[in-house]
Amino acid sequence: MEGNIMTIELKSRTDACPYSWKTGYPVGIRIGCCGDEVPTFIGKKWYIYLWDSRTHLHIYYCFNDDLFLSEAEFQTIKENN
């Protein structure tokens, strides 16, 4: 743990994410990695990697803030945590 901020990548323990993350995305938004992506915990928040087939962009969704983020915004979060 670095400076009280915990970063965890959960590839086998998806039950740890307290949010319903497998369904419920807007039309055209799909879970990344052909549906195999799982939520990641960074800086006390949960994120998931998604594909927006309407815009052909990779995006991230923050469950805690209910916001979609660009790859650049997510990278900044990762770098600062």
PDB file of N, CA, C and O in Angstrom, chain B, residues numbered from 101:
ATOM      1  N   MET B 101       0.849  -1.169   0.000  1.00  0.00           N
ATOM      2  CA  MET B 101       0.000   0.000   0.000  1.00  0.00           C
ATOM      3  C   MET B 101       0.892   1.229   0.000  1.00  0.00           C
ATOM      4  O   MET B 101       1.835   1.333   0.785  1.00  0.00           O
ATOM      5  N   GLU B 102       0.584   2.139  -0.878  1.00  0.00           N
ATOM      6  CA  GLU B 102       1.423   3.314  -1.047  1.00  0.00           C
ATOM      7  C   GLU B 102       0.654   4.553  -0.604  1.00  0.00           C
ATOM      8  O   GLU B 102      -0.314   4.938  -1.260  1.00  0.00           O
ATOM      9  N   GLY B 103       1.063   5.187   0.497  1.00  0.00           N
ATOM     10  CA  GLY B 103       0.452   6.429   0.951  1.00  0.00           C
ATOM     11  C   GLY B 103      -1.045   6.333   1.224  1.00  0.00           C
ATOM     12  O   GLY B 103      -1.787   7.241   0.853  1.00  0.00           O
ATOM     13  N   ASN B 104      -1.500   5.283   1.849  1.00  0.00           N
ATOM     14  CA  ASN B 104      -2.897   5.052   2.191  1.00  0.00           C
ATOM     15  C   ASN B 104      -3.817   4.883   0.987  1.00  0.00           C
ATOM     16  O   ASN B 104      -5.032   4.802   1.165  1.00  0.00           O
ATOM     17  N   ILE B 105      -3.290   4.827  -0.212  1.00  0.00           N
ATOM     18  CA  ILE B 105      -4.100   4.593  -1.405  1.00  0.00           C
ATOM     19  C   ILE B 105      -3.824   3.172  -1.871  1.00  0.00           C
ATOM     20  O   ILE B 105      -2.675   2.795  -2.101  1.00  0.00           O
ATOM     21  N   MET B 106      -4.873   2.397  -2.006  1.00  0.00           N
ATOM     22  CA  MET B 106      -4.718   1.006  -2.389  1.00  0.00           C
ATOM     23  C   MET B 106      -5.155   0.824  -3.841  1.00  0.00           C
ATOM     24  O   MET B 106      -6.218   1.297  -4.243  1.00  0.00           O
ATOM     25  N   THR B 107      -4.343   0.147  -4.608  1.00  0.00           N
ATOM     26  CA  THR B 107      -4.676  -0.187  -5.982  1.00  0.00           C
ATOM     27  C   THR B 107      -4.738  -1.696  -6.087  1.00  0.00           C
ATOM     28  O   THR B 107      -3.767  -2.389  -5.786  1.00  0.00           O
ATOM     29  N   ILE B 108      -5.882  -2.204  -6.515  1.00  0.00           N
ATOM     30  CA  ILE B 108      -6.079  -3.638  -6.634  1.00  0.00           C
ATOM     31  C   ILE B 108      -6.644  -3.936  -8.009  1.00  0.00           C
ATOM     32  O   ILE B 108      -7.604  -3.295  -8.437  1.00  0.00           O
ATOM     33  N   GLU B 109      -6.070  -4.887  -8.696  1.00  0.00           N
ATOM     34  CA  GLU B 109      -6.665  -5.375  -9.927  1.00  0.00           C
ATOM     35  C   GLU B 109      -7.258  -6.732  -9.622  1.00  0.00           C
ATOM     36  O   GLU B 109      -6.556  -7.642  -9.183  1.00  0.00           O
ATOM     37  N   LEU B 110      -8.548  -6.866  -9.854  1.00  0.00           N
ATOM     38  CA  LEU B 110      -9.252  -8.075  -9.472  1.00  0.00           C
ATOM     39  C   LEU B 110      -9.582  -8.901 -10.705  1.00  0.00           C
ATOM     40  O   LEU B 110     -10.603  -8.676 -11.355  1.00  0.00           O
ATOM     41  N   LYS B 111      -8.742  -9.831 -11.019  1.00  0.00           N
ATOM     42  CA  LYS B 111      -8.985 -10.689 -12.167  1.00  0.00           C
ATOM     43  C   LYS B 111      -9.761 -11.939 -11.776  1.00  0.00           C
ATOM     44  O   LYS B 111     -10.442 -12.519 -12.620  1.00  0.00           O
ATOM     45  N   SER B 112      -9.679 -12.363 -10.538  1.00  0.00           N
ATOM     46  CA  SER B 112     -10.374 -13.577 -10.130  1.00  0.00           C
ATOM     47  C   SER B 112     -11.364 -13.331  -9.000  1.00  0.00           C
ATOM     48  O   SER B 112     -12.130 -14.234  -8.664  1.00  0.00           O
ATOM     49  N   ARG B 113     -11.377 -12.145  -8.403  1.00  0.00           N
ATOM     50  CA  ARG B 113     -12.256 -11.858  -7.275  1.00  0.00           C
ATOM     51  C   ARG B 113     -13.246 -10.757  -7.620  1.00  0.00           C
ATOM     52  O   ARG B 113     -13.321  -9.749  -6.917  1.00  0.00           O
ATOM     53  N   THR B 114     -13.994 -10.937  -8.680  1.00  0.00           N
ATOM     54  CA  THR B 114     -14.938  -9.908  -9.116  1.00  0.00           C
ATOM     55  C   THR B 114     -16.073  -9.709  -8.127  1.00  0.00           C
ATOM     56  O   THR B 114     -16.789  -8.710  -8.208  1.00  0.00           O
ATOM     57  N   ASP B 115     -16.252 -10.637  -7.196  1.00  0.00           N
ATOM     58  CA  ASP B 115     -17.302 -10.490  -6.196  1.00  0.00           C
ATOM     59  C   ASP B 115     -17.005  -9.343  -5.227  1.00  0.00           C
ATOM     60  O   ASP B 115     -17.902  -8.913  -4.501  1.00  0.00           O
ATOM     61  N   ALA B 116     -15.791  -8.848  -5.199  1.00  0.00           N
ATOM     62  CA  ALA B 116     -15.421  -7.761  -4.300  1.00  0.00           C
ATOM     63  C   ALA B 116     -16.022  -6.422  -4.732  1.00  0.00           C
ATOM     64  O   ALA B 116     -16.184  -5.528  -3.902  1.00  0.00           O
ATOM     65  N   CYS B 117     -16.349  -6.272  -5.995  1.00  0.00           N
ATOM     66  CA  CYS B 117     -16.943  -5.028  -6.483  1.00  0.00           C
ATOM     67  C   CYS B 117     -18.386  -4.951  -5.988  1.00  0.00           C
ATOM     68  O   CYS B 117     -19.182  -5.846  -6.273  1.00  0.00           O
ATOM     69  N   PRO B 118     -18.734  -3.891  -5.250  1.00  0.00           N
ATOM     70  CA  PRO B 118     -20.078  -3.807  -4.677  1.00  0.00           C
ATOM     71  C   PRO B 118     -21.162  -3.366  -5.665  1.00  0.00           C
ATOM     72  O   PRO B 118     -22.330  -3.265  -5.289  1.00  0.00           O
ATOM     73  N   TYR B 119     -20.797  -3.108  -6.900  1.00  0.00           N
ATOM     74  CA  TYR B 119     -21.737  -2.613  -7.897  1.00  0.00           C
ATOM     75  C   TYR B 119     -22.153  -3.711  -8.868  1.00  0.00           C
ATOM     76  O   TYR B 119     -21.405  -4.657  -9.111  1.00  0.00           O
ATOM     77  N   SER B 120     -23.361  -3.572  -9.422  1.00  0.00           N
ATOM     78  CA  SER B 120     -23.828  -4.471 -10.469  1.00  0.00           C
ATOM     79  C   SER B 120     -23.164  -4.007 -11.762  1.00  0.00           C
ATOM     80  O   SER B 120     -23.555  -2.986 -12.328  1.00  0.00           O
ATOM     81  N   TRP B 121     -22.166  -4.745 -12.231  1.00  0.00           N
ATOM     82  CA  TRP B 121     -21.334  -4.240 -13.318  1.00  0.00           C
ATOM     83  C   TRP B 121     -21.433  -5.040 -14.609  1.00  0.00           C
ATOM     84  O   TRP B 121     -20.892  -4.608 -15.627  1.00  0.00           O
ATOM     85  N   LYS B 122     -22.090  -6.166 -14.609  1.00  0.00           N
ATOM     86  CA  LYS B 122     -22.118  -7.007 -15.805  1.00  0.00           C
ATOM     87  C   LYS B 122     -23.150  -6.565 -16.839  1.00  0.00           C
ATOM     88  O   LYS B 122     -23.032  -6.915 -18.013  1.00  0.00           O
ATOM     89  N   THR B 123     -24.154  -5.806 -16.422  1.00  0.00           N
ATOM     90  CA  THR B 123     -25.203  -5.354 -17.335  1.00  0.00           C
ATOM     91  C   THR B 123     -25.623  -3.936 -16.988  1.00  0.00           C
ATOM     92  O   THR B 123     -25.179  -3.364 -15.992  1.00  0.00           O
ATOM     93  N   GLY B 124     -26.493  -3.375 -17.836  1.00  0.00           N
ATOM     94  CA  GLY B 124     -27.079  -2.071 -17.547  1.00  0.00           C
ATOM     95  C   GLY B 124     -26.400  -0.889 -18.197  1.00  0.00           C
ATOM     96  O   GLY B 124     -26.698   0.251 -17.840  1.00  0.00           O
ATOM     97  N   TYR B 125     -25.494  -1.115 -19.142  1.00  0.00           N
ATOM     98  CA  TYR B 125     -24.808  -0.017 -19.811  1.00  0.00           C
ATOM     99  C   TYR B 125     -25.679   0.542 -20.934  1.00  0.00           C
ATOM    100  O   TYR B 125     -26.536  -0.172 -21.454  1.00  0.00           O
ATOM    101  N   PRO B 126     -25.478   1.806 -21.319  1.00  0.00           N
ATOM    102  CA  PRO B 126     -26.248   2.367 -22.427  1.00  0.00           C
ATOM    103  C   PRO B 126     -26.034   1.577 -23.723  1.00  0.00           C
ATOM    104  O   PRO B 126     -25.049   0.853 -23.868  1.00  0.00           O
ATOM    105  N   VAL B 127     -26.959   1.729 -24.646  1.00  0.00           N
ATOM    106  CA  VAL B 127     -26.863   1.056 -25.946  1.00  0.00           C
ATOM    107  C   VAL B 127     -25.531   1.420 -26.603  1.00  0.00           C
ATOM    108  O   VAL B 127     -25.165   2.594 -26.666  1.00  0.00           O
ATOM    109  N   GLY B 128     -24.818   0.424 -27.084  1.00  0.00           N
ATOM    110  CA  GLY B 128     -23.549   0.643 -27.769  1.00  0.00           C
ATOM    111  C   GLY B 128     -22.325   0.564 -26.878  1.00  0.00           C
ATOM    112  O   GLY B 128     -21.200   0.519 -27.375  1.00  0.00           O
ATOM    113  N   ILE B 129     -22.529   0.546 -25.560  1.00  0.00           N
ATOM    114  CA  ILE B 129     -21.414   0.446 -24.624  1.00  0.00           C
ATOM    115  C   ILE B 129     -21.279  -1.013 -24.215  1.00  0.00           C
ATOM    116  O   ILE B 129     -22.241  -1.635 -23.763  1.00  0.00           O
ATOM    117  N   ARG B 130     -20.073  -1.552 -24.378  1.00  0.00           N
ATOM    118  CA  ARG B 130     -19.825  -2.964 -24.037  1.00  0.00           C
ATOM    119  C   ARG B 130     -18.628  -3.079 -23.110  1.00  0.00           C
ATOM    120  O   ARG B 130     -17.716  -2.253 -23.150  1.00  0.00           O
ATOM    121  N   ILE B 131     -18.640  -4.100 -22.284  1.00  0.00           N
ATOM    122  CA  ILE B 131     -17.496  -4.363 -21.409  1.00  0.00           C
ATOM    123  C   ILE B 131     -16.292  -4.686 -22.280  1.00  0.00           C
ATOM    124  O   ILE B 131     -16.400  -5.458 -23.233  1.00  0.00           O
ATOM    125  N   GLY B 132     -15.144  -4.095 -21.954  1.00  0.00           N
ATOM    126  CA  GLY B 132     -13.925  -4.266 -22.739  1.00  0.00           C
ATOM    127  C   GLY B 132     -13.411  -5.698 -22.760  1.00  0.00           C
ATOM    128  O   GLY B 132     -13.883  -6.564 -22.022  1.00  0.00           O
ATOM    129  N   CYS B 133     -12.439  -5.919 -23.619  1.00  0.00           N
ATOM    130  CA  CYS B 133     -11.786  -7.230 -23.759  1.00  0.00           C
ATOM    131  C   CYS B 133     -12.801  -8.316 -24.104  1.00  0.00           C
ATOM    132  O   CYS B 133     -12.770  -9.413 -23.545  1.00  0.00           O
ATOM    133  N   CYS B 134     -13.697  -7.996 -25.029  1.00  0.00           N
ATOM    134  CA  CYS B 134     -14.735  -8.940 -25.485  1.00  0.00           C
ATOM    135  C   CYS B 134     -15.600  -9.437 -24.330  1.00  0.00           C
ATOM    136  O   CYS B 134     -16.056 -10.580 -24.338  1.00  0.00           O
ATOM    137  N   GLY B 135     -15.824  -8.580 -23.345  1.00  0.00           N
ATOM    138  CA  GLY B 135     -16.673  -8.931 -22.218  1.00  0.00           C
ATOM    139  C   GLY B 135     -15.954  -9.557 -21.049  1.00  0.00           C
ATOM    140  O   GLY B 135     -16.580  -9.898 -20.045  1.00  0.00           O
ATOM    141  N   ASP B 136     -14.630  -9.717 -21.164  1.00  0.00           N
ATOM    142  CA  ASP B 136     -13.856 -10.359 -20.103  1.00  0.00           C
ATOM    143  C   ASP B 136     -13.279  -9.387 -19.076  1.00  0.00           C
ATOM    144  O   ASP B 136     -12.752  -9.821 -18.052  1.00  0.00           O
ATOM    145  N   GLU B 137     -13.367  -8.103 -19.326  1.00  0.00           N
ATOM    146  CA  GLU B 137     -12.811  -7.115 -18.398  1.00  0.00           C
ATOM    147  C   GLU B 137     -13.582  -7.157 -17.077  1.00  0.00           C
ATOM    148  O   GLU B 137     -14.789  -7.400 -17.061  1.00  0.00           O
ATOM    149  N   VAL B 138     -12.879  -6.920 -15.978  1.00  0.00           N
ATOM    150  CA  VAL B 138     -13.494  -6.877 -14.655  1.00  0.00           C
ATOM    151  C   VAL B 138     -13.169  -5.537 -14.000  1.00  0.00           C
ATOM    152  O   VAL B 138     -12.197  -4.884 -14.379  1.00  0.00           O
ATOM    153  N   PRO B 139     -13.972  -5.123 -13.024  1.00  0.00           N
ATOM    154  CA  PRO B 139     -13.718  -3.844 -12.355  1.00  0.00           C
ATOM    155  C   PRO B 139     -12.351  -3.795 -11.673  1.00  0.00           C
ATOM    156  O   PRO B 139     -11.810  -4.814 -11.243  1.00  0.00           O
ATOM    157  N   THR B 140     -11.816  -2.586 -11.588  1.00  0.00           N
ATOM    158  CA  THR B 140     -10.532  -2.324 -10.949  1.00  0.00           C
ATOM    159  C   THR B 140     -10.744  -1.272  -9.866  1.00  0.00           C
ATOM    160  O   THR B 140     -11.503  -0.322 -10.061  1.00  0.00           O
ATOM    161  N   PHE B 141     -10.086  -1.435  -8.740  1.00  0.00           N
ATOM    162  CA  PHE B 141     -10.203  -0.510  -7.613  1.00  0.00           C
ATOM    163  C   PHE B 141      -8.953   0.360  -7.576  1.00  0.00           C
ATOM    164  O   PHE B 141      -7.849  -0.142  -7.368  1.00  0.00           O
ATOM    165  N   ILE B 142      -9.129   1.670  -7.778  1.00  0.00           N
ATOM    166  CA  ILE B 142      -8.006   2.613  -7.781  1.00  0.00           C
ATOM    167  C   ILE B 142      -8.423   3.857  -7.000  1.00  0.00           C
ATOM    168  O   ILE B 142      -9.479   4.434  -7.259  1.00  0.00           O
ATOM    169  N   GLY B 143      -7.603   4.258  -6.061  1.00  0.00           N
ATOM    170  CA  GLY B 143      -7.874   5.489  -5.311  1.00  0.00           C
ATOM    171  C   GLY B 143      -9.225   5.491  -4.626  1.00  0.00           C
ATOM    172  O   GLY B 143      -9.916   6.509  -4.618  1.00  0.00           O
ATOM    173  N   LYS B 144      -9.610   4.362  -4.051  1.00  0.00           N
ATOM    174  CA  LYS B 144     -10.863   4.206  -3.313  1.00  0.00           C
ATOM    175  C   LYS B 144     -12.110   4.287  -4.190  1.00  0.00           C
ATOM    176  O   LYS B 144     -13.207   4.545  -3.694  1.00  0.00           O
ATOM    177  N   LYS B 145     -11.937   4.063  -5.515  1.00  0.00           N
ATOM    178  CA  LYS B 145     -13.078   4.070  -6.430  1.00  0.00           C
ATOM    179  C   LYS B 145     -12.986   2.873  -7.371  1.00  0.00           C
ATOM    180  O   LYS B 145     -11.903   2.352  -7.637  1.00  0.00           O
ATOM    181  N   TRP B 146     -14.138   2.455  -7.863  1.00  0.00           N
ATOM    182  CA  TRP B 146     -14.224   1.329  -8.789  1.00  0.00           C
ATOM    183  C   TRP B 146     -14.398   1.811 -10.220  1.00  0.00           C
ATOM    184  O   TRP B 146     -15.208   2.696 -10.496  1.00  0.00           O
ATOM    185  N   TYR B 147     -13.617   1.211 -11.141  1.00  0.00           N
ATOM    186  CA  TYR B 147     -13.651   1.561 -12.562  1.00  0.00           C
ATOM    187  C   TYR B 147     -13.747   0.279 -13.395  1.00  0.00           C
ATOM    188  O   TYR B 147     -13.335  -0.797 -12.962  1.00  0.00           O
ATOM    189  N   ILE B 148     -14.300   0.428 -14.596  1.00  0.00           N
ATOM    190  CA  ILE B 148     -14.278  -0.683 -15.544  1.00  0.00           C
ATOM    191  C   ILE B 148     -13.974  -0.132 -16.933  1.00  0.00           C
ATOM    192  O   ILE B 148     -14.393   0.965 -17.301  1.00  0.00           O
ATOM    193  N   TYR B 149     -13.237  -0.927 -17.680  1.00  0.00           N
ATOM    194  CA  TYR B 149     -12.814  -0.601 -19.050  1.00  0.00           C
ATOM    195  C   TYR B 149     -13.928  -1.019 -20.003  1.00  0.00           C
ATOM    196  O   TYR B 149     -14.413  -2.148 -19.940  1.00  0.00           O
ATOM    197  N   LEU B 150     -14.334  -0.104 -20.888  1.00  0.00           N
ATOM    198  CA  LEU B 150     -15.456  -0.338 -21.789  1.00  0.00           C
ATOM    199  C   LEU B 150     -15.107   0.031 -23.223  1.00  0.00           C
ATOM    200  O   LEU B 150     -14.123   0.727 -23.477  1.00  0.00           O
ATOM    201  N   TRP B 151     -15.918  -0.439 -24.148  1.00  0.00           N
ATOM    202  CA  TRP B 151     -15.818  -0.089 -25.564  1.00  0.00           C
ATOM    203  C   TRP B 151     -17.116   0.589 -25.972  1.00  0.00           C
ATOM    204  O   TRP B 151     -18.201   0.042 -25.775  1.00  0.00           O
ATOM    205  N   ASP B 152     -16.996   1.791 -26.546  1.00  0.00           N
ATOM    206  CA  ASP B 152     -18.160   2.514 -27.063  1.00  0.00           C
ATOM    207  C   ASP B 152     -18.212   2.278 -28.566  1.00  0.00           C
ATOM    208  O   ASP B 152     -17.458   2.891 -29.323  1.00  0.00           O
ATOM    209  N   SER B 153     -19.095   1.397 -28.992  1.00  0.00           N
ATOM    210  CA  SER B 153     -19.162   1.040 -30.419  1.00  0.00           C
ATOM    211  C   SER B 153     -19.748   2.163 -31.270  1.00  0.00           C
ATOM    212  O   SER B 153     -19.609   2.138 -32.493  1.00  0.00           O
ATOM    213  N   ARG B 154     -20.391   3.134 -30.659  1.00  0.00           N
ATOM    214  CA  ARG B 154     -20.944   4.267 -31.416  1.00  0.00           C
ATOM    215  C   ARG B 154     -19.844   5.226 -31.839  1.00  0.00           C
ATOM    216  O   ARG B 154     -19.858   5.740 -32.958  1.00  0.00           O
ATOM    217  N   THR B 155     -18.876   5.472 -30.930  1.00  0.00           N
ATOM    218  CA  THR B 155     -17.804   6.431 -31.202  1.00  0.00           C
ATOM    219  C   THR B 155     -16.490   5.747 -31.555  1.00  0.00           C
ATOM    220  O   THR B 155     -15.531   6.399 -31.969  1.00  0.00           O
ATOM    221  N   HIS B 156     -16.454   4.422 -31.387  1.00  0.00           N
ATOM    222  CA  HIS B 156     -15.243   3.617 -31.609  1.00  0.00           C
ATOM    223  C   HIS B 156     -14.097   4.065 -30.702  1.00  0.00           C
ATOM    224  O   HIS B 156     -12.944   4.154 -31.125  1.00  0.00           O
ATOM    225  N   LEU B 157     -14.448   4.344 -29.439  1.00  0.00           N
ATOM    226  CA  LEU B 157     -13.460   4.768 -28.449  1.00  0.00           C
ATOM    227  C   LEU B 157     -13.477   3.832 -27.248  1.00  0.00           C
ATOM    228  O   LEU B 157     -14.518   3.297 -26.867  1.00  0.00           O
ATOM    229  N   HIS B 158     -12.307   3.652 -26.669  1.00  0.00           N
ATOM    230  CA  HIS B 158     -12.179   2.938 -25.401  1.00  0.00           C
ATOM    231  C   HIS B 158     -12.440   3.967 -24.311  1.00  0.00           C
ATOM    232  O   HIS B 158     -11.898   5.071 -24.349  1.00  0.00           O
ATOM    233  N   ILE B 159     -13.265   3.606 -23.347  1.00  0.00           N
ATOM    234  CA  ILE B 159     -13.602   4.516 -22.259  1.00  0.00           C
ATOM    235  C   ILE B 159     -13.568   3.746 -20.947  1.00  0.00           C
ATOM    236  O   ILE B 159     -13.449   2.521 -20.932  1.00  0.00           O
ATOM    237  N   TYR B 160     -13.673   4.474 -19.864  1.00  0.00           N
ATOM    238  CA  TYR B 160     -13.745   3.882 -18.533  1.00  0.00           C
ATOM    239  C   TYR B 160     -14.981   4.434 -17.844  1.00  0.00           C
ATOM    240  O   TYR B 160     -15.406   5.563 -18.087  1.00  0.00           O
ATOM    241  N   TYR B 161     -15.538   3.612 -16.987  1.00  0.00           N
ATOM    242  CA  TYR B 161     -16.691   4.056 -16.203  1.00  0.00           C
ATOM    243  C   TYR B 161     -16.321   4.007 -14.735  1.00  0.00           C
ATOM    244  O   TYR B 161     -15.793   3.003 -14.257  1.00  0.00           O
ATOM    245  N   CYS B 162     -16.599   5.097 -14.010  1.00  0.00           N
ATOM    246  CA  CYS B 162     -16.387   5.157 -12.567  1.00  0.00           C
ATOM    247  C   CYS B 162     -17.733   4.916 -11.894  1.00  0.00           C
ATOM    248  O   CYS B 162     -18.641   5.741 -11.993  1.00  0.00           O
ATOM    249  N   PHE B 163     -17.857   3.786 -11.214  1.00  0.00           N
ATOM    250  CA  PHE B 163     -19.099   3.437 -10.542  1.00  0.00           C
ATOM    251  C   PHE B 163     -19.431   4.423  -9.430  1.00  0.00           C
ATOM    252  O   PHE B 163     -20.588   4.816  -9.277  1.00  0.00           O
ATOM    253  N   ASN B 164     -18.437   4.825  -8.657  1.00  0.00           N
ATOM    254  CA  ASN B 164     -18.648   5.707  -7.513  1.00  0.00           C
ATOM    255  C   ASN B 164     -19.203   7.062  -7.924  1.00  0.00           C
ATOM    256  O   ASN B 164     -20.087   7.601  -7.258  1.00  0.00           O
ATOM    257  N   ASP B 165     -18.687   7.615  -9.020  1.00  0.00           N
ATOM    258  CA  ASP B 165     -19.088   8.944  -9.471  1.00  0.00           C
ATOM    259  C   ASP B 165     -20.147   8.914 -10.569  1.00  0.00           C
ATOM    260  O   ASP B 165     -20.673   9.961 -10.947  1.00  0.00           O
ATOM    261  N   ASP B 166     -20.468   7.719 -11.087  1.00  0.00           N
ATOM    262  CA  ASP B 166     -21.425   7.554 -12.175  1.00  0.00           C
ATOM    263  C   ASP B 166     -21.016   8.407 -13.388  1.00  0.00           C
ATOM    264  O   ASP B 166     -21.818   9.152 -13.950  1.00  0.00           O
ATOM    265  N   LEU B 167     -19.732   8.267 -13.769  1.00  0.00           N
ATOM    266  CA  LEU B 167     -19.185   9.054 -14.875  1.00  0.00           C
ATOM    267  C   LEU B 167     -18.418   8.175 -15.847  1.00  0.00           C
ATOM    268  O   LEU B 167     -17.737   7.228 -15.452  1.00  0.00           O
ATOM    269  N   PHE B 168     -18.541   8.507 -17.136  1.00  0.00           N
ATOM    270  CA  PHE B 168     -17.705   7.888 -18.157  1.00  0.00           C
ATOM    271  C   PHE B 168     -16.485   8.774 -18.346  1.00  0.00           C
ATOM    272  O   PHE B 168     -16.601   9.998 -18.389  1.00  0.00           O
ATOM    273  N   LEU B 169     -15.307   8.152 -18.459  1.00  0.00           N
ATOM    274  CA  LEU B 169     -14.043   8.874 -18.592  1.00  0.00           C
ATOM    275  C   LEU B 169     -13.318   8.451 -19.854  1.00  0.00           C
ATOM    276  O   LEU B 169     -13.435   7.307 -20.294  1.00  0.00           O
ATOM    277  N   SER B 170     -12.573   9.369 -20.430  1.00  0.00           N
ATOM    278  CA  SER B 170     -11.727   9.037 -21.579  1.00  0.00           C
ATOM    279  C   SER B 170     -10.511   8.251 -21.092  1.00  0.00           C
ATOM    280  O   SER B 170     -10.234   8.191 -19.894  1.00  0.00           O
ATOM    281  N   GLU B 171      -9.795   7.652 -22.038  1.00  0.00           N
ATOM    282  CA  GLU B 171      -8.569   6.934 -21.672  1.00  0.00           C
ATOM    283  C   GLU B 171      -7.567   7.878 -21.023  1.00  0.00           C
ATOM    284  O   GLU B 171      -6.890   7.500 -20.067  1.00  0.00           O
ATOM    285  N   ALA B 172      -7.466   9.111 -21.534  1.00  0.00           N
ATOM    286  CA  ALA B 172      -6.521  10.091 -20.992  1.00  0.00           C
ATOM    287  C   ALA B 172      -6.887  10.463 -19.552  1.00  0.00           C
ATOM    288  O   ALA B 172      -6.010  10.570 -18.695  1.00  0.00           O
ATOM    289  N   GLU B 173      -8.174  10.657 -19.291  1.00  0.00           N
ATOM    290  CA  GLU B 173      -8.607  10.990 -17.929  1.00  0.00           C
ATOM    291  C   GLU B 173      -8.301   9.846 -16.963  1.00  0.00           C
ATOM    292  O   GLU B 173      -7.848  10.078 -15.842  1.00  0.00           O
ATOM    293  N   PHE B 174      -8.549   8.617 -17.402  1.00  0.00           N
ATOM    294  CA  PHE B 174      -8.277   7.461 -16.557  1.00  0.00           C
ATOM    295  C   PHE B 174      -6.772   7.312 -16.308  1.00  0.00           C
ATOM    296  O   PHE B 174      -6.357   6.989 -15.195  1.00  0.00           O
ATOM    297  N   GLN B 175      -5.965   7.545 -17.329  1.00  0.00           N
ATOM    298  CA  GLN B 175      -4.518   7.455 -17.170  1.00  0.00           C
ATOM    299  C   GLN B 175      -4.024   8.457 -16.124  1.00  0.00           C
ATOM    300  O   GLN B 175      -3.146   8.137 -15.323  1.00  0.00           O
ATOM    301  N   THR B 176      -4.580   9.650 -16.130  1.00  0.00           N
ATOM    302  CA  THR B 176      -4.222  10.661 -15.141  1.00  0.00           C
ATOM    303  C   THR B 176      -4.575  10.189 -13.730  1.00  0.00           C
ATOM    304  O   THR B 176      -3.802  10.386 -12.793  1.00  0.00           O
ATOM    305  N   ILE B 177      -5.730   9.574 -13.587  1.00  0.00           N
ATOM    306  CA  ILE B 177      -6.134   9.026 -12.286  1.00  0.00           C
ATOM    307  C   ILE B 177      -5.156   7.968 -11.833  1.00  0.00           C
ATOM    308  O   ILE B 177      -4.729   7.962 -10.678  1.00  0.00           O
ATOM    309  N   LYS B 178      -4.795   7.061 -12.746  1.00  0.00           N
ATOM    310  CA  LYS B 178      -3.840   5.996 -12.400  1.00  0.00           C
ATOM    311  C   LYS B 178      -2.491   6.574 -11.983  1.00  0.00           C
ATOM    312  O   LYS B 178      -1.886   6.107 -11.018  1.00  0.00           O
ATOM    313  N   GLU B 179      -2.025   7.577 -12.699  1.00  0.00           N
ATOM    314  CA  GLU B 179      -0.715   8.166 -12.415  1.00  0.00           C
ATOM    315  C   GLU B 179      -0.702   8.889 -11.073  1.00  0.00           C
ATOM    316  O   GLU B 179       0.338   8.958 -10.417  1.00  0.00           O
ATOM    317  N   ASN B 180      -1.841   9.423 -10.663  1.00  0.00           N
ATOM    318  CA  ASN B 180      -1.924  10.190  -9.418  1.00  0.00           C
ATOM    319  C   ASN B 180      -2.325   9.357  -8.220  1.00  0.00           C
ATOM    320  O   ASN B 180      -2.470   9.877  -7.113  1.00  0.00           O
ATOM    321  N   ASN B 181      -2.502   8.073  -8.437  1.00  0.00           N
ATOM    322  CA  ASN B 181      -2.861   7.194  -7.314  1.00  0.00           C
ATOM    323  C   ASN B 181      -1.850   6.122  -7.253  1.00  0.00           C
ATOM    324  O   ASN B 181      -1.928   5.248  -6.389  1.00  0.00           O
TER     325      ASN B 181
END
